[in-house]
Amino acid sequence: EPIMREGARYAVPANFLKKSQQDYKPDDPQIASNFECIADFLDQMLSNTIDPKEKALMSAARLVKEELLTFVKQQSDVEDTTGSDILAAVLNSHYSRAKSFVTMSQAQI
């Protein structure tokens, strides 16, 4: 269950949220509503179920995903070589002197 849906359970010093525990008021209807909306947004963002007509939400989801991925990348020690791997593959395939065969059915021609 996402943290936003169970704020009182997660807003504890063990999760480095001691200040949040003091400030978090689960009985406040405005705070509960805000947490519920944020949790719904994050669920929709991660499951790609945001309505495409909701341009503002789609834009926000794109920005939040980029920020989250950047954060996760910074926290990990894994080097991302995707760009250089793709470039090497494209250059190898483009400048390769090996014979390549392309087959097409008569219907495709």
LINGISUL-V825424 format. One record per residue. N is the residue number from 0. RES is the residue in one small letter. SS is DSSP state (H for helix, E for strand, L for the rest). PHI is phi as a letter, one per 30 degrees, with the letter a starting at -180 (NA if undefined). Layout:
n/res/ss/phi
N/RES/SS/PHI
N/RES/SS/PHI
This chain:
n/res/ss/phi
0/e/L/NA
1/p/L/d
2/i/H/e
3/m/H/d
4/r/H/d
5/e/H/b
6/g/H/e
7/a/H/d
8/r/H/d
9/y/H/c
10/a/L/d
11/v/L/b
12/p/H/e
13/a/H/d
14/n/H/c
15/f/L/i
16/l/L/b
17/k/H/d
18/k/H/d
19/s/H/d
20/q/H/d
21/q/H/d
22/d/H/d
23/y/L/d
24/k/L/b
25/p/L/d
26/d/L/d
27/d/L/d
28/p/H/d
29/q/H/d
30/i/H/d
31/a/H/d
32/s/H/d
33/n/H/d
34/f/H/d
35/e/H/d
36/c/H/d
37/i/H/d
38/a/H/d
39/d/H/d
40/f/H/d
41/l/H/d
42/d/H/d
43/q/H/d
44/m/H/d
45/l/H/d
46/s/H/c
47/n/L/h
48/t/L/c
49/i/L/d
50/d/L/d
51/p/L/e
52/k/L/d
53/e/L/d
54/k/H/d
55/a/H/d
56/l/H/d
57/m/H/d
58/s/H/d
59/a/H/d
60/a/H/d
61/r/H/d
62/l/H/d
63/v/H/d
64/k/H/d
65/e/H/d
66/e/H/d
67/l/H/d
68/l/H/d
69/t/H/d
70/f/H/d
71/v/H/d
72/k/H/d
73/q/H/d
74/q/H/d
75/s/L/c
76/d/L/c
77/v/L/c
78/e/L/d
79/d/L/d
80/t/L/c
81/t/H/e
82/g/H/e
83/s/H/d
84/d/H/d
85/i/H/d
86/l/H/d
87/a/H/d
88/a/H/d
89/v/H/d
90/l/H/d
91/n/H/d
92/s/H/d
93/h/H/d
94/y/H/c
95/s/L/d
96/r/L/c
97/a/L/d
98/k/L/d
99/s/L/b
100/f/L/c
101/v/L/c
102/t/L/c
103/m/L/b
104/s/L/d
105/q/L/d
106/a/L/d
107/q/L/d
108/i/L/d
